[in-house]
Amino acid sequence: MRLPVGLRRTGLLLHIAASVGWLGAIAASLVLAGLAVTADDPRTVNAVYLILEQLGWYVLVPFGIASLITGVTQSLITVWGLVRHYWVVVKLVLTAFAVAVLLLYTRTLEALADTARVAADGGPPMTATASPLVHAAGAAILLLIALALSVYKPRGLTPAGHRRRRT
């Protein structure tokens, strides 16, 4: 389906905004997770895990889902297609994988926040874990690869792209 240029550009603008927002939220998560690992004060560690939970649900998840939806929409309304070019397929797989891991990882963020709440109420002190740092770094790498694919658009048609080209 081909739409007028103005609508395609608006869709592209929405996709870029969602993706940049997601990447920015991941950068913030990376900094916060690094702070938790290096902090000497248990209250700082508690605060970081409480913030990461909120950041996950209210910023990372919405931007991740918006990026996935707008990306699929863009591929369907432009000449690139959803399965016509390998770079689009790889980008789709990376984004879907990142969203799936994020949705699963929010349970870990909730558990860390729950432990931080118990520690703040006088329970045993919270000890930092590298898990949020590793996940944020992995997400940043995946999104930077997706970004590079979007900019460089390596050549290569999928079998479906070759069939479409012949018709």
Protein Blocks (a to p, Z undefined) as FASTA:
>chain_A
ZZdfklmmmmmmmmmmmmmmmmmmmmmmmmmmmmmmmpmblklmmmmmmmmmmmmmmmmm
mmmmmmmmmmmmmmmmmmnommlpfklmmmmmmmmmmmmmmmmmmmmmmmmmmmmmmmmn
opacddddfklmmmmmmmmmmmmmmmmmmmnopahidfklmmmmmZZ
